[in-house]
Amino acid sequence: MRVSLSYTHLPTSALPEIAGDSVLYFNPENIDEISDAISKLIDSPENSERRESIIEKALDWVNQYSWERTARETLDYISSCMENKIQ
């Protein structure tokens, strides 16, 4: 996502939580849905608006995350666990 590509994903496990609405989802058991999802992302004039919209959503989505934020939140959580254990 961070490299401005559009994606399709299976709506299984944690992928919807990870990718949100910044990807196109498809049923992996439905060949027509797979084909349709891929066709919607092919670089062509009729798909450009949809692709750009998905790319923009993806960039907004990934900008919520950073290694610095992840490290800070992890350390905060560990610190709170340690404080609760000491008390």
ZATORTI-650247 format. One record per atom (N, C-alpha, C, O): residue in one letter; x, y, z. Coordinates in Angstrom, 3 decimals. Each point is the difference from the previous one (the first is absolute). Layout:
! residues N
<node><resn>a</resn><east>X</east><north>Y</north><up>Z</up></node>
...
END
This chain:
! residues 87
<node><resn>m</resn><east>0.811</east><north>-1.191</north><up>0.000</up></node>
<node><resn>m</resn><east>-0.811</east><north>1.191</north><up>0.000</up></node>
<node><resn>m</resn><east>0.858</east><north>1.260</north><up>0.000</up></node>
<node><resn>m</resn><east>-0.317</east><north>0.979</north><up>-0.675</up></node>
<node><resn>r</resn><east>1.393</east><north>-1.014</north><up>1.428</up></node>
<node><resn>r</resn><east>0.828</east><north>1.191</north><up>0.134</up></node>
<node><resn>r</resn><east>0.649</east><north>0.401</north><up>-1.329</up></node>
<node><resn>r</resn><east>0.426</east><north>1.144</north><up>-0.157</up></node>
<node><resn>v</resn><east>-0.350</east><north>-2.065</north><up>-0.790</up></node>
<node><resn>v</resn><east>0.629</east><north>0.315</north><up>-1.285</up></node>
<node><resn>v</resn><east>-1.019</east><north>0.351</north><up>-1.068</up></node>
<node><resn>v</resn><east>0.284</east><north>-0.099</north><up>-1.193</up></node>
<node><resn>s</resn><east>-1.461</east><north>0.508</north><up>1.617</up></node>
<node><resn>s</resn><east>-1.052</east><north>0.489</north><up>-0.900</up></node>
<node><resn>s</resn><east>-0.480</east><north>-1.041</north><up>-1.001</up></node>
<node><resn>s</resn><east>-0.192</east><north>0.302</north><up>-1.178</up></node>
<node><resn>l</resn><east>0.003</east><north>-1.515</north><up>1.646</up></node>
<node><resn>l</resn><east>-0.594</east><north>-1.041</north><up>-0.828</up></node>
<node><resn>l</resn><east>-1.381</east><north>-0.318</north><up>0.548</up></node>
<node><resn>l</resn><east>-0.251</east><north>0.147</north><up>1.196</up></node>
<node><resn>s</resn><east>-0.627</east><north>-0.576</north><up>-2.062</up></node>
<node><resn>s</resn><east>-1.319</east><north>-0.425</north><up>0.452</up></node>
<node><resn>s</resn><east>0.015</east><north>-1.515</north><up>0.151</up></node>
<node><resn>s</resn><east>0.749</east><north>-0.694</north><up>-0.688</up></node>
<node><resn>y</resn><east>-1.582</east><north>0.185</north><up>1.594</up></node>
<node><resn>y</resn><east>0.035</east><north>-1.409</north><up>0.336</up></node>
<node><resn>y</resn><east>-1.388</east><north>-0.618</north><up>0.033</up></node>
<node><resn>y</resn><east>-1.010</east><north>0.683</north><up>0.171</up></node>
<node><resn>t</resn><east>0.997</east><north>-2.002</north><up>-0.342</up></node>
<node><resn>t</resn><east>-1.183</east><north>-0.794</north><up>0.291</up></node>
<node><resn>t</resn><east>0.396</east><north>-0.972</north><up>1.101</up></node>
<node><resn>t</resn><east>1.152</east><north>-0.428</north><up>0.073</up></node>
<node><resn>h</resn><east>-2.105</east><north>0.080</north><up>0.779</up></node>
<node><resn>h</resn><east>0.272</east><north>-0.912</north><up>1.108</up></node>
<node><resn>h</resn><east>-1.192</east><north>-0.905</north><up>0.243</up></node>
<node><resn>h</resn><east>-1.128</east><north>0.302</north><up>-0.387</up></node>
<node><resn>l</resn><east>1.407</east><north>-1.407</north><up>1.031</up></node>
<node><resn>l</resn><east>-1.058</east><north>-0.859</north><up>0.508</up></node>
<node><resn>l</resn><east>-0.537</east><north>0.639</north><up>1.271</up></node>
<node><resn>l</resn><east>0.782</east><north>0.499</north><up>0.808</up></node>
<node><resn>p</resn><east>-2.079</east><north>-0.501</north><up>-0.613</up></node>
<node><resn>p</resn><east>-0.546</east><north>0.579</north><up>1.227</up></node>
<node><resn>p</resn><east>0.035</east><north>-1.010</north><up>1.148</up></node>
<node><resn>p</resn><east>-1.021</east><north>-0.251</north><up>0.640</up></node>
<node><resn>t</resn><east>2.187</east><north>-0.321</north><up>-0.385</up></node>
<node><resn>t</resn><east>0.124</east><north>-1.042</north><up>1.012</up></node>
<node><resn>t</resn><east>0.988</east><north>0.417</north><up>1.078</up></node>
<node><resn>t</resn><east>0.744</east><north>0.967</north><up>-0.161</up></node>
<node><resn>s</resn><east>-0.749</east><north>-1.686</north><up>1.224</up></node>
<node><resn>s</resn><east>0.858</east><north>0.208</north><up>1.169</up></node>
<node><resn>s</resn><east>0.035</east><north>1.476</north><up>0.373</up></node>
<node><resn>s</resn><east>-1.051</east><north>0.631</north><up>0.119</up></node>
<node><resn>a</resn><east>2.228</east><north>-0.078</north><up>0.063</up></node>
<node><resn>a</resn><east>0.118</east><north>1.388</north><up>0.463</up></node>
<node><resn>a</resn><east>0.154</east><north>0.993</north><up>-1.145</up></node>
<node><resn>a</resn><east>0.156</east><north>1.195</north><up>0.248</up></node>
<node><resn>l</resn><east>-0.196</east><north>-1.654</north><up>-1.482</up></node>
<node><resn>l</resn><east>0.235</east><north>0.924</north><up>-1.114</up></node>
<node><resn>l</resn><east>-0.958</east><north>1.190</north><up>-0.037</up></node>
<node><resn>l</resn><east>0.459</east><north>1.116</north><up>-0.242</up></node>
<node><resn>p</resn><east>-1.754</east><north>-1.289</north><up>0.465</up></node>
<node><resn>p</resn><east>-0.867</east><north>1.181</north><up>0.011</up></node>
<node><resn>p</resn><east>0.382</east><north>0.997</north><up>1.102</up></node>
<node><resn>p</resn><east>-0.134</east><north>1.210</north><up>-0.183</up></node>
<node><resn>e</resn><east>0.607</east><north>-1.719</north><up>1.324</up></node>
<node><resn>e</resn><east>0.439</east><north>0.889</north><up>1.071</up></node>
<node><resn>e</resn><east>1.299</east><north>0.706</north><up>-0.367</up></node>
<node><resn>e</resn><east>0.219</east><north>1.148</north><up>0.386</up></node>
<node><resn>i</resn><east>0.621</east><north>-1.819</north><up>-1.113</up></node>
<node><resn>i</resn><east>1.295</east><north>0.567</north><up>-0.363</up></node>
<node><resn>i</resn><east>-0.134</east><north>0.985</north><up>-1.157</up></node>
<node><resn>i</resn><east>0.607</east><north>1.070</north><up>0.028</up></node>
<node><resn>a</resn><east>-1.384</east><north>-1.415</north><up>-1.028</up></node>
<node><resn>a</resn><east>-0.077</east><north>0.818</north><up>-1.211</up></node>
<node><resn>a</resn><east>-1.198</east><north>0.948</north><up>-0.037</up></node>
<node><resn>a</resn><east>-0.018</east><north>0.942</north><up>-0.792</up></node>
<node><resn>g</resn><east>-0.975</east><north>-1.182</north><up>1.637</up></node>
<node><resn>g</resn><east>-1.167</east><north>0.880</north><up>0.013</up></node>
<node><resn>g</resn><east>-0.704</east><north>0.038</north><up>-1.344</up></node>
<node><resn>g</resn><east>-0.163</east><north>-1.029</north><up>-0.656</up></node>
<node><resn>d</resn><east>-0.251</east><north>2.218</north><up>0.252</up></node>
<node><resn>d</resn><east>-0.698</east><north>0.133</north><up>-1.286</up></node>
<node><resn>d</resn><east>0.935</east><north>0.502</north><up>-1.096</up></node>
<node><resn>d</resn><east>-0.441</east><north>0.572</north><up>-0.997</up></node>
<node><resn>s</resn><east>1.739</east><north>-0.797</north><up>1.199</up></node>
<node><resn>s</resn><east>0.976</east><north>0.482</north><up>-0.980</up></node>
<node><resn>s</resn><east>0.397</east><north>-1.053</north><up>-1.024</up></node>
<node><resn>s</resn><east>0.963</east><north>0.184</north><up>-0.743</up></node>
<node><resn>v</resn><east>-1.703</east><north>-1.285</north><up>0.702</up></node>
<node><resn>v</resn><east>0.236</east><north>-1.054</north><up>-0.993</up></node>
<node><resn>v</resn><east>-1.349</east><north>-0.487</north><up>-0.521</up></node>
<node><resn>v</resn><east>-1.045</east><north>0.299</north><up>0.577</up></node>
<node><resn>l</resn><east>1.081</east><north>-1.046</north><up>-1.666</up></node>
<node><resn>l</resn><east>-1.201</east><north>-0.673</north><up>-0.494</up></node>
<node><resn>l</resn><east>0.042</east><north>-1.434</north><up>0.502</up></node>
<node><resn>l</resn><east>1.016</east><north>-0.679</north><up>-0.140</up></node>
<node><resn>y</resn><east>-2.106</east><north>0.219</north><up>0.718</up></node>
<node><resn>y</resn><east>-0.080</east><north>-1.360</north><up>0.503</up></node>
<node><resn>y</resn><east>-0.762</east><north>-0.875</north><up>-0.988</up></node>
<node><resn>y</resn><east>-0.818</east><north>0.492</north><up>-0.777</up></node>
<node><resn>f</resn><east>1.093</east><north>-1.794</north><up>0.816</up></node>
<node><resn>f</resn><east>-0.692</east><north>-0.941</north><up>-0.871</up></node>
<node><resn>f</resn><east>-0.133</east><north>-1.339</north><up>0.703</up></node>
<node><resn>f</resn><east>0.780</east><north>-0.330</north><up>0.893</up></node>
<node><resn>n</resn><east>-1.756</east><north>-0.417</north><up>-1.299</up></node>
<node><resn>n</resn><east>-0.223</east><north>-1.347</north><up>0.505</up></node>
<node><resn>n</resn><east>0.978</east><north>-0.932</north><up>-0.717</up></node>
<node><resn>n</resn><east>-0.060</east><north>-0.119</north><up>-1.224</up></node>
<node><resn>p</resn><east>0.952</east><north>-0.540</north><up>1.951</up></node>
<node><resn>p</resn><east>1.007</east><north>-0.851</north><up>-0.637</up></node>
<node><resn>p</resn><east>-0.572</east><north>-1.234</north><up>-0.690</up></node>
<node><resn>p</resn><east>0.698</east><north>-0.675</north><up>-0.757</up></node>
<node><resn>e</resn><east>-1.956</east><north>0.389</north><up>1.018</up></node>
<node><resn>e</resn><east>-0.624</east><north>-1.166</north><up>-0.624</up></node>
<node><resn>e</resn><east>-0.866</east><north>0.373</north><up>-1.192</up></node>
<node><resn>e</resn><east>-0.661</east><north>-0.858</north><up>-0.585</up></node>
<node><resn>n</resn><east>0.662</east><north>2.124</north><up>0.227</up></node>
<node><resn>n</resn><east>-0.826</east><north>0.469</north><up>-1.106</up></node>
<node><resn>n</resn><east>0.897</east><north>0.599</north><up>-1.082</up></node>
<node><resn>n</resn><east>0.487</east><north>1.122</north><up>0.139</up></node>
<node><resn>i</resn><east>-0.278</east><north>-1.863</north><up>-1.198</up></node>
<node><resn>i</resn><east>0.909</east><north>0.417</north><up>-1.071</up></node>
<node><resn>i</resn><east>-0.439</east><north>1.326</north><up>-0.612</up></node>
<node><resn>i</resn><east>0.844</east><north>0.824</north><up>-0.354</up></node>
<node><resn>d</resn><east>-2.136</east><north>-0.609</north><up>0.226</up></node>
<node><resn>d</resn><east>-0.490</east><north>1.261</north><up>-0.568</up></node>
<node><resn>d</resn><east>0.363</east><north>1.190</north><up>0.878</up></node>
<node><resn>d</resn><east>0.360</east><north>1.059</north><up>-0.514</up></node>
<node><resn>e</resn><east>-0.450</east><north>-1.218</north><up>1.829</up></node>
<node><resn>e</resn><east>0.371</east><north>1.085</north><up>0.906</up></node>
<node><resn>e</resn><east>1.494</east><north>0.287</north><up>-0.068</up></node>
<node><resn>e</resn><east>0.411</east><north>1.160</north><up>0.024</up></node>
<node><resn>i</resn><east>0.397</east><north>-2.201</north><up>-0.107</up></node>
<node><resn>i</resn><east>1.448</east><north>0.172</north><up>-0.107</up></node>
<node><resn>i</resn><east>0.324</east><north>0.770</north><up>-1.276</up></node>
<node><resn>i</resn><east>0.752</east><north>0.974</north><up>0.021</up></node>
<node><resn>s</resn><east>-1.323</east><north>-1.419</north><up>-1.116</up></node>
<node><resn>s</resn><east>0.221</east><north>0.639</north><up>-1.295</up></node>
<node><resn>s</resn><east>-0.468</east><north>1.451</north><up>0.022</up></node>
<node><resn>s</resn><east>0.694</east><north>0.888</north><up>-0.496</up></node>
<node><resn>d</resn><east>-1.860</east><north>-0.650</north><up>1.067</up></node>
<node><resn>d</resn><east>-0.551</east><north>1.350</north><up>0.068</up></node>
<node><resn>d</resn><east>0.893</east><north>0.919</north><up>0.828</up></node>
<node><resn>d</resn><east>0.253</east><north>1.137</north><up>-0.400</up></node>
<node><resn>a</resn><east>0.227</east><north>-1.614</north><up>1.548</up></node>
<node><resn>a</resn><east>0.867</east><north>0.817</north><up>0.857</up></node>
<node><resn>a</resn><east>1.292</east><north>0.365</north><up>-0.718</up></node>
<node><resn>a</resn><east>0.444</east><north>1.146</north><up>0.057</up></node>
<node><resn>i</resn><east>0.153</east><north>-2.111</north><up>-0.726</up></node>
<node><resn>i</resn><east>1.235</east><north>0.271</north><up>-0.734</up></node>
<node><resn>i</resn><east>-0.269</east><north>0.952</north><up>-1.155</up></node>
<node><resn>i</resn><east>0.775</east><north>0.928</north><up>-0.232</up></node>
<node><resn>s</resn><east>-1.859</east><north>-1.148</north><up>-0.490</up></node>
<node><resn>s</resn><east>-0.348</east><north>0.861</north><up>-1.137</up></node>
<node><resn>s</resn><east>-0.199</east><north>1.453</north><up>0.428</up></node>
<node><resn>s</resn><east>0.352</east><north>0.920</north><up>-0.738</up></node>
<node><resn>k</resn><east>-0.916</east><north>-0.715</north><up>1.931</up></node>
<node><resn>k</resn><east>-0.241</east><north>1.358</north><up>0.480</up></node>
<node><resn>k</resn><east>1.283</east><north>0.753</north><up>0.322</up></node>
<node><resn>k</resn><east>-0.009</east><north>1.226</north><up>0.104</up></node>
<node><resn>l</resn><east>1.109</east><north>-1.949</north><up>0.053</up></node>
<node><resn>l</resn><east>1.255</east><north>0.644</north><up>0.367</up></node>
<node><resn>l</resn><east>0.999</east><north>0.076</north><up>-1.140</up></node>
<node><resn>l</resn><east>1.071</east><north>0.586</north><up>0.153</up></node>
<node><resn>i</resn><east>-1.408</east><north>-1.172</north><up>-1.292</up></node>
<node><resn>i</resn><east>0.901</east><north>0.064</north><up>-1.144</up></node>
<node><resn>i</resn><east>0.140</east><north>1.449</north><up>-0.437</up></node>
<node><resn>i</resn><east>-0.977</east><north>0.746</north><up>-0.065</up></node>
<node><resn>d</resn><east>2.191</east><north>-0.371</north><up>-0.225</up></node>
<node><resn>d</resn><east>0.296</east><north>1.380</north><up>-0.377</up></node>
<node><resn>d</resn><east>-0.572</east><north>0.309</north><up>-1.380</up></node>
<node><resn>d</resn><east>0.615</east><north>-0.297</north><up>-1.024</up></node>
<node><resn>s</resn><east>-1.784</east><north>0.888</north><up>1.016</up></node>
<node><resn>s</resn><east>-0.651</east><north>0.391</north><up>-1.241</up></node>
<node><resn>s</resn><east>-0.803</east><north>1.266</north><up>0.274</up></node>
<node><resn>s</resn><east>-0.323</east><north>0.287</north><up>1.152</up></node>
<node><resn>p</resn><east>-0.002</east><north>0.470</north><up>-2.191</up></node>
<node><resn>p</resn><east>-0.730</east><north>1.257</north><up>0.207</up></node>
<node><resn>p</resn><east>-1.310</east><north>-0.169</north><up>0.764</up></node>
<node><resn>p</resn><east>-0.326</east><north>0.830</north><up>0.849</up></node>
<node><resn>e</resn><east>-0.427</east><north>-1.888</north><up>-1.135</up></node>
<node><resn>e</resn><east>-1.292</east><north>-0.162</north><up>0.671</up></node>
<node><resn>e</resn><east>0.139</east><north>-0.375</north><up>1.476</up></node>
<node><resn>e</resn><east>-0.960</east><north>0.125</north><up>0.760</up></node>
<node><resn>n</resn><east>2.138</east><north>-0.582</north><up>-0.350</up></node>
<node><resn>n</resn><east>0.223</east><north>-0.379</north><up>1.401</up></node>
<node><resn>n</resn><east>0.819</east><north>1.023</north><up>0.782</up></node>
<node><resn>n</resn><east>0.200</east><north>-0.164</north><up>1.204</up></node>
<node><resn>s</resn><east>0.267</east><north>1.198</north><up>-1.858</up></node>
<node><resn>s</resn><east>0.943</east><north>0.908</north><up>0.645</up></node>
<node><resn>s</resn><east>-0.582</east><north>0.682</north><up>1.241</up></node>
<node><resn>s</resn><east>0.702</east><north>0.146</north><up>1.001</up></node>
<node><resn>e</resn><east>-1.958</east><north>0.271</north><up>-1.047</up></node>
<node><resn>e</resn><east>-0.592</east><north>0.671</north><up>1.159</up></node>
<node><resn>e</resn><east>-0.101</east><north>-0.952</north><up>1.197</up></node>
<node><resn>e</resn><east>0.317</east><north>0.378</north><up>1.128</up></node>
<node><resn>r</resn><east>-0.758</east><north>-1.604</north><up>-1.380</up></node>
<node><resn>r</resn><east>-0.107</east><north>-0.992</north><up>1.074</up></node>
<node><resn>r</resn><east>1.381</east><north>-0.318</north><up>0.569</up></node>
<node><resn>r</resn><east>0.179</east><north>-0.049</north><up>1.217</up></node>
<node><resn>r</resn><east>0.791</east><north>-0.166</north><up>-2.098</up></node>
<node><resn>r</resn><east>1.361</east><north>-0.296</north><up>0.460</up></node>
<node><resn>r</resn><east>0.545</east><north>1.136</north><up>0.846</up></node>
<node><resn>r</resn><east>0.556</east><north>-0.236</north><up>1.072</up></node>
<node><resn>e</resn><east>-0.710</east><north>1.465</north><up>-1.543</up></node>
<node><resn>e</resn><east>0.512</east><north>1.155</north><up>0.737</up></node>
<node><resn>e</resn><east>-0.676</east><north>0.111</north><up>1.366</up></node>
<node><resn>e</resn><east>0.653</east><north>0.328</north><up>0.991</up></node>
<node><resn>s</resn><east>-1.944</east><north>-0.599</north><up>-0.935</up></node>
<node><resn>s</resn><east>-0.729</east><north>0.053</north><up>1.265</up></node>
<node><resn>s</resn><east>0.536</east><north>-1.044</north><up>0.978</up></node>
<node><resn>s</resn><east>0.208</east><north>0.295</north><up>1.177</up></node>
<node><resn>i</resn><east>0.010</east><north>-1.494</north><up>-1.660</up></node>
<node><resn>i</resn><east>0.518</east><north>-1.070</north><up>0.857</up></node>
<node><resn>i</resn><east>1.417</east><north>0.326</north><up>0.456</up></node>
<node><resn>i</resn><east>0.341</east><north>-0.207</north><up>1.164</up></node>
<node><resn>i</resn><east>0.473</east><north>0.707</north><up>-2.060</up></node>
<node><resn>i</resn><east>1.377</east><north>0.365</north><up>0.351</up></node>
<node><resn>i</resn><east>0.000</east><north>1.102</north><up>1.062</up></node>
<node><resn>i</resn><east>0.767</east><north>-0.064</north><up>0.960</up></node>
<node><resn>e</resn><east>-1.618</east><north>1.067</north><up>-1.130</up></node>
<node><resn>e</resn><east>-0.082</east><north>1.090</north><up>0.971</up></node>
<node><resn>e</resn><east>-0.433</east><north>-0.521</north><up>1.378</up></node>
<node><resn>e</resn><east>0.573</east><north>0.384</north><up>1.020</up></node>
<node><resn>k</resn><east>-1.582</east><north>-1.254</north><up>-0.998</up></node>
<node><resn>k</resn><east>-0.439</east><north>-0.594</north><up>1.264</up></node>
<node><resn>k</resn><east>1.128</east><north>-0.814</north><up>0.632</up></node>
<node><resn>k</resn><east>0.204</east><north>0.045</north><up>1.213</up></node>
<node><resn>a</resn><east>0.521</east><north>-0.785</north><up>-2.041</up></node>
<node><resn>a</resn><east>1.095</east><north>-0.830</north><up>0.513</up></node>
<node><resn>a</resn><east>1.093</east><north>0.858</north><up>0.616</up></node>
<node><resn>a</resn><east>0.515</east><north>-0.328</north><up>1.069</up></node>
<node><resn>l</resn><east>-0.159</east><north>1.411</north><up>-1.723</up></node>
<node><resn>l</resn><east>1.037</east><north>0.881</north><up>0.550</up></node>
<node><resn>l</resn><east>-0.460</east><north>0.635</north><up>1.305</up></node>
<node><resn>l</resn><east>0.782</east><north>0.103</north><up>0.946</up></node>
<node><resn>d</resn><east>-2.038</east><north>0.324</north><up>-0.884</up></node>
<node><resn>d</resn><east>-0.538</east><north>0.533</north><up>1.254</up></node>
<node><resn>d</resn><east>0.042</east><north>-1.059</north><up>1.094</up></node>
<node><resn>d</resn><east>0.338</east><north>0.289</north><up>1.148</up></node>
<node><resn>w</resn><east>-0.685</east><north>-1.519</north><up>-1.518</up></node>
<node><resn>w</resn><east>-0.040</east><north>-1.098</north><up>0.957</up></node>
<node><resn>w</resn><east>1.384</east><north>-0.292</north><up>0.575</up></node>
<node><resn>w</resn><east>0.159</east><north>-0.092</north><up>1.218</up></node>
<node><resn>v</resn><east>0.846</east><north>-0.053</north><up>-2.090</up></node>
<node><resn>v</resn><east>1.333</east><north>-0.366</north><up>0.492</up></node>
<node><resn>v</resn><east>0.657</east><north>1.139</north><up>0.760</up></node>
<node><resn>v</resn><east>0.874</east><north>-0.241</north><up>0.832</up></node>
<node><resn>n</resn><east>-1.270</east><north>1.459</north><up>-1.097</up></node>
<node><resn>n</resn><east>0.587</east><north>1.127</north><up>0.726</up></node>
<node><resn>n</resn><east>-0.435</east><north>0.034</north><up>1.465</up></node>
<node><resn>n</resn><east>0.552</east><north>0.766</north><up>0.789</up></node>
<node><resn>q</resn><east>-1.532</east><north>-1.585</north><up>-0.421</up></node>
<node><resn>q</resn><east>-0.388</east><north>-0.121</north><up>1.400</up></node>
<node><resn>q</resn><east>1.038</east><north>-0.778</north><up>0.801</up></node>
<node><resn>q</resn><east>0.021</east><north>0.074</north><up>1.228</up></node>
<node><resn>y</resn><east>0.830</east><north>-0.814</north><up>-1.913</up></node>
<node><resn>y</resn><east>0.928</east><north>-0.906</north><up>0.653</up></node>
<node><resn>y</resn><east>1.442</east><north>0.421</north><up>-0.239</up></node>
<node><resn>y</resn><east>0.351</east><north>0.514</north><up>-1.062</up></node>
<node><resn>s</resn><east>0.477</east><north>-0.746</north><up>2.083</up></node>
<node><resn>s</resn><east>1.441</east><north>0.215</north><up>-0.146</up></node>
<node><resn>s</resn><east>0.707</east><north>-0.899</north><up>1.010</up></node>
<node><resn>s</resn><east>-0.588</east><north>-0.416</north><up>0.999</up></node>
<node><resn>w</resn><east>1.837</east><north>0.127</north><up>-1.272</up></node>
<node><resn>w</resn><east>0.765</east><north>-0.825</north><up>0.941</up></node>
<node><resn>w</resn><east>0.189</east><north>0.755</north><up>1.306</up></node>
<node><resn>w</resn><east>-0.002</east><north>-0.599</north><up>1.076</up></node>
<node><resn>e</resn><east>0.165</east><north>1.912</north><up>-1.170</up></node>
<node><resn>e</resn><east>0.179</east><north>0.807</north><up>1.217</up></node>
<node><resn>e</resn><east>-1.253</east><north>-0.102</north><up>0.889</up></node>
<node><resn>e</resn><east>0.104</east><north>-0.206</north><up>1.209</up></node>
<node><resn>r</resn><east>-1.268</east><north>0.352</north><up>-1.813</up></node>
<node><resn>r</resn><east>-1.257</east><north>-0.099</north><up>0.764</up></node>
<node><resn>r</resn><east>-0.157</east><north>-1.398</north><up>0.584</up></node>
<node><resn>r</resn><east>-0.383</east><north>-0.149</north><up>1.161</up></node>
<node><resn>t</resn><east>0.676</east><north>-0.872</north><up>-1.955</up></node>
<node><resn>t</resn><east>-0.113</east><north>-1.379</north><up>0.478</up></node>
<node><resn>t</resn><east>0.911</east><north>-0.232</north><up>1.197</up></node>
<node><resn>t</resn><east>-0.413</east><north>-0.597</north><up>0.994</up></node>
<node><resn>a</resn><east>1.657</east><north>1.071</north><up>-1.091</up></node>
<node><resn>a</resn><east>0.952</east><north>-0.168</north><up>1.107</up></node>
<node><resn>a</resn><east>-0.480</east><north>0.749</north><up>1.237</up></node>
<node><resn>a</resn><east>0.048</east><north>-0.540</north><up>1.106</up></node>
<node><resn>r</resn><east>-0.508</east><north>1.775</north><up>-1.278</up></node>
<node><resn>r</resn><east>-0.470</east><north>0.806</north><up>1.137</up></node>
<node><resn>r</resn><east>-1.184</east><north>-0.678</north><up>0.685</up></node>
<node><resn>r</resn><east>-0.024</east><north>-0.109</north><up>1.226</up></node>
<node><resn>e</resn><east>-0.959</east><north>-0.347</north><up>-2.003</up></node>
<node><resn>e</resn><east>-1.179</east><north>-0.632</north><up>0.580</up></node>
<node><resn>e</resn><east>0.354</east><north>-1.334</north><up>0.673</up></node>
<node><resn>e</resn><east>-0.578</east><north>-0.353</north><up>1.028</up></node>
<node><resn>t</resn><east>1.523</east><north>-0.379</north><up>-1.609</up></node>
<node><resn>t</resn><east>0.435</east><north>-1.258</north><up>0.607</up></node>
<node><resn>t</resn><east>0.682</east><north>0.261</north><up>1.332</up></node>
<node><resn>t</resn><east>-0.279</east><north>-0.681</north><up>0.987</up></node>
<node><resn>l</resn><east>1.172</east><north>1.662</north><up>-0.952</up></node>
<node><resn>l</resn><east>0.683</east><north>0.332</north><up>1.253</up></node>
<node><resn>l</resn><east>-0.978</east><north>0.522</north><up>1.049</up></node>
<node><resn>l</resn><east>0.120</east><north>-0.324</north><up>1.181</up></node>
<node><resn>d</resn><east>-1.081</east><north>1.128</north><up>-1.611</up></node>
<node><resn>d</resn><east>-1.018</east><north>0.490</north><up>0.936</up></node>
<node><resn>d</resn><east>-0.786</east><north>-1.164</north><up>0.590</up></node>
<node><resn>d</resn><east>-0.279</east><north>-0.020</north><up>1.198</up></node>
<node><resn>y</resn><east>-0.071</east><north>-0.931</north><up>-2.021</up></node>
<node><resn>y</resn><east>-0.755</east><north>-1.164</north><up>0.477</up></node>
<node><resn>y</resn><east>0.834</east><north>-0.822</north><up>0.988</up></node>
<node><resn>y</resn><east>-0.494</east><north>-0.401</north><up>1.053</up></node>
<node><resn>i</resn><east>1.752</east><north>0.158</north><up>-1.399</up></node>
<node><resn>i</resn><east>0.880</east><north>-0.769</north><up>0.891</up></node>
<node><resn>i</resn><east>0.176</east><north>0.741</north><up>1.322</up></node>
<node><resn>i</resn><east>-0.028</east><north>-0.615</north><up>1.066</up></node>
<node><resn>s</resn><east>0.207</east><north>1.915</north><up>-1.130</up></node>
<node><resn>s</resn><east>0.142</east><north>0.803</north><up>1.222</up></node>
<node><resn>s</resn><east>-1.238</east><north>-0.093</north><up>0.871</up></node>
<node><resn>s</resn><east>0.103</east><north>-0.140</north><up>1.219</up></node>
<node><resn>s</resn><east>-1.277</east><north>0.217</north><up>-1.838</up></node>
<node><resn>s</resn><east>-1.243</east><north>-0.085</north><up>0.797</up></node>
<node><resn>s</resn><east>-0.142</east><north>-1.384</north><up>0.629</up></node>
<node><resn>s</resn><east>-0.484</east><north>-0.122</north><up>1.125</up></node>
<node><resn>c</resn><east>0.902</east><north>-0.919</north><up>-1.843</up></node>
<node><resn>c</resn><east>-0.041</east><north>-1.347</north><up>0.564</up></node>
<node><resn>c</resn><east>0.938</east><north>-0.104</north><up>1.200</up></node>
<node><resn>c</resn><east>-0.350</east><north>-0.595</north><up>1.019</up></node>
<node><resn>m</resn><east>1.527</east><north>1.167</north><up>-1.144</up></node>
<node><resn>m</resn><east>0.978</east><north>-0.036</north><up>1.089</up></node>
<node><resn>m</resn><east>-0.507</east><north>0.788</north><up>1.203</up></node>
<node><resn>m</resn><east>0.166</east><north>-0.444</north><up>1.136</up></node>
<node><resn>e</resn><east>-0.775</east><north>1.593</north><up>-1.360</up></node>
<node><resn>e</resn><east>-0.540</east><north>0.813</north><up>1.090</up></node>
<node><resn>e</resn><east>-1.104</east><north>-0.753</north><up>0.727</up></node>
<node><resn>e</resn><east>-0.061</east><north>0.023</north><up>1.229</up></node>
<node><resn>n</resn><east>-0.797</east><north>-0.678</north><up>-1.965</up></node>
<node><resn>n</resn><east>-1.095</east><north>-0.763</north><up>0.606</up></node>
<node><resn>n</resn><east>0.537</east><north>-1.198</north><up>0.796</up></node>
<node><resn>n</resn><east>-0.573</east><north>-0.374</north><up>1.023</up></node>
<node><resn>k</resn><east>1.654</east><north>-0.217</north><up>-1.488</up></node>
<node><resn>k</resn><east>0.577</east><north>-1.151</north><up>0.698</up></node>
<node><resn>k</resn><east>0.657</east><north>0.439</north><up>1.300</up></node>
<node><resn>k</resn><east>-0.072</east><north>-0.708</north><up>1.004</up></node>
<node><resn>i</resn><east>0.708</east><north>1.863</north><up>-1.017</up></node>
<node><resn>i</resn><east>0.700</east><north>0.504</north><up>1.187</up></node>
<node><resn>i</resn><east>-0.986</east><north>0.383</north><up>1.090</up></node>
<node><resn>i</resn><east>0.282</east><north>-0.202</north><up>1.182</up></node>
<node><resn>q</resn><east>-1.413</east><north>0.741</north><up>-1.549</up></node>
<node><resn>q</resn><east>-0.993</east><north>0.448</north><up>0.989</up></node>
<node><resn>q</resn><east>-0.650</east><north>-1.152</north><up>0.617</up></node>
<node><resn>q</resn><east>-0.867</east><north>0.167</north><up>0.859</up></node>
END
